[in-house]
């Protein structure tokens, strides 16, 4: 096996997954800054879905591998406890980011000296009912803008902790998950929110993507290759469809509608594609992309071991801390772009942001590496150790 | 420092006065493609018949929106400017907007008062409250489609619907996921035969070109700038609607 150029990258895993995950994390960071010009380079501008789908799917993939092994080794109780511990970490991170967001709203209101705007927009339930807002935030029933992915992840992981043994029968797990998804969409099964009617992301619908991720991570690769073989004609047809879709989306965004006579039914169909409940079209769209990437990007591609790819792979391997830092930095980015969105500010925000994300990933990898070496002799000898760490 | 600034503003002012008025395009130099409308058949027929009934629903900006008074808001300015541009046409306005109203509430107002007033042109300003409070963008789109569908079922081509999206605001952009709501509005408009007048695009253009920037206006100037903003918006809307009337002919 080729050795990655960046020593902190963990070899031995499917680097493509980490690479795509790193890209998704970067896109989430960019998409959390409205006004950032790089938004035009992200998935949401050309596809029905966006980086959130990739993030949830690959979180499932990673969870399937890591906790699947833990389940086999330590049993449900211990493996489940580890998931619950992770849920706790996420919850604390979310509350921290909530505090940061609240501070940011106050800061930018003061910086722009525009109490009138704040008043008009009623952006800030915090100023009206602070105790209630805090309480609702702790219950995850109050999710300000840009703070909606972590609550989704928290609930999906909590569901996973409870239903872990289903991993022993992947078909059954997928069936249960599909049923819950269908029920969520058909019967409007959702979690209540304080400010609106429901959560921004419905966890009962989005869990399906996570479970598909687990399934992809757990199923033997040969079997996956047999079930979803490469078909050039299908791929070409889908490629045309994706391109047409990208074009249609950009007609909405870029061109005045009066200049194009597009039938209303097309827009009517597009406007029914909801994000909250993971509309089937969004689900199909991300799965098609996965199939294409899995076949078009060989796991042995030499550039995956290169420096540039290595940076994204490093980020992908440190998903959680990088995600949280990304959300945090996007606050700073938004405040900065609010002050000025000149080109050099855009460049600075994006360059510094990406550098910080990579820096944190490297730090976290280095720390784990050092920690692993320190602890290694204490652990019982295990033939698989090199692979699992 | 202060003296320099004063000197500069005097210079700018004298330059402005020295320039001929037509140096700036119509509607305070708003970008031309934001003022292009598709055919507004109902409005055109009403104009030809001599009476145009306009119904406005919206949130804060239709009520006072920081201007010097209700008469200074864009709906009232729109009425006066339209009447001036269309001699011999009576332009009636029914302004039912109020601060903090959601699109769902507007839909109820339109359903309640619409049949009585029988507007030829519905100007529906929406999306800010939803974005600010994080209400469902999917529901917003559904409300627009259902309401436009009802209006069309009841009035056919006799009533046009023009949606007006959010004000451009750095503050809103930084603190709410406003792009999501703008995208949904655009799509809902295209899906329901309504037209979108993009206040966001136009105001952003004014901000980028340092023409009008309410958010950065000093506190003492704010009412004056808000008045000017509403005047310019009304002018832009007039251009947009008249373009739609021309297209319909």
Boltz contact constraints between the chains, C-beta under 6 A:
constraints:
  - contact:
      token1: [A, 34]
      token2: [B, 173]
      max_distance: 6.0
  - contact:
      token1: [A, 34]
      token2: [B, 178]
      max_distance: 6.0
  - contact:
      token1: [A, 34]
      token2: [B, 179]
      max_distance: 6.0
  - contact:
      token1: [A, 35]
      token2: [B, 173]
      max_distance: 6.0
  - contact:
      token1: [A, 105]
      token2: [B, 175]
      max_distance: 6.0
  - contact:
      token1: [A, 108]
      token2: [B, 171]
      max_distance: 6.0
  - contact:
      token1: [A, 108]
      token2: [B, 174]
      max_distance: 6.0
  - contact:
      token1: [A, 112]
      token2: [B, 171]
      max_distance: 6.0
  - contact:
      token1: [A, 112]
      token2: [B, 215]
      max_distance: 6.0
  - contact:
      token1: [A, 116]
      token2: [B, 66]
      max_distance: 6.0
  - contact:
      token1: [A, 117]
      token2: [B, 171]
      max_distance: 6.0
  - contact:
      token1: [A, 120]
      token2: [B, 60]
      max_distance: 6.0
  - contact:
      token1: [A, 121]
      token2: [B, 132]
      max_distance: 6.0
  - contact:
      token1: [A, 122]
      token2: [B, 132]
      max_distance: 6.0
  - contact:
      token1: [A, 123]
      token2: [B, 132]
      max_distance: 6.0
  - contact:
      token1: [A, 123]
      token2: [B, 175]
      max_distance: 6.0
  - contact:
      token1: [A, 145]
      token2: [B, 134]
      max_distance: 6.0
  - contact:
      token1: [A, 145]
      token2: [B, 176]
      max_distance: 6.0
  - contact:
      token1: [A, 145]
      token2: [B, 177]
      max_distance: 6.0
  - contact:
      token1: [A, 195]
      token2: [B, 133]
      max_distance: 6.0
  - contact:
      token1: [A, 195]
      token2: [B, 134]
      max_distance: 6.0
  - contact:
      token1: [A, 196]
      token2: [B, 134]
      max_distance: 6.0
  - contact:
      token1: [A, 196]
      token2: [B, 135]
      max_distance: 6.0
  - contact:
      token1: [A, 196]
      token2: [B, 136]
      max_distance: 6.0
  - contact:
      token1: [A, 252]
      token2: [B, 186]
      max_distance: 6.0
  - contact:
      token1: [A, 256]
      token2: [B, 33]
      max_distance: 6.0
  - contact:
      token1: [A, 256]
      token2: [B, 36]
      max_distance: 6.0
  - contact:
      token1: [A, 257]
      token2: [B, 190]
      max_distance: 6.0
  - contact:
      token1: [A, 258]
      token2: [B, 36]
      max_distance: 6.0
  - contact:
      token1: [A, 258]
      token2: [B, 38]
      max_distance: 6.0
  - contact:
      token1: [A, 264]
      token2: [B, 191]
      max_distance: 6.0
  - contact:
      token1: [A, 267]
      token2: [B, 187]
      max_distance: 6.0
  - contact:
      token1: [A, 267]
      token2: [B, 190]
      max_distance: 6.0
  - contact:
      token1: [A, 267]
      token2: [B, 191]
      max_distance: 6.0
  - contact:
      token1: [A, 268]
      token2: [B, 191]
      max_distance: 6.0
  - contact:
      token1: [A, 270]
      token2: [B, 187]
      max_distance: 6.0
  - contact:
      token1: [A, 271]
      token2: [B, 141]
      max_distance: 6.0
  - contact:
      token1: [A, 271]
      token2: [B, 187]
      max_distance: 6.0
  - contact:
      token1: [A, 271]
      token2: [B, 188]
      max_distance: 6.0
  - contact:
      token1: [A, 271]
      token2: [B, 191]
      max_distance: 6.0
  - contact:
      token1: [A, 274]
      token2: [B, 138]
      max_distance: 6.0
  - contact:
      token1: [A, 276]
      token2: [B, 138]
      max_distance: 6.0
  - contact:
      token1: [A, 334]
      token2: [B, 174]
      max_distance: 6.0
  - contact:
      token1: [A, 338]
      token2: [B, 170]
      max_distance: 6.0
  - contact:
      token1: [A, 338]
      token2: [B, 174]
      max_distance: 6.0
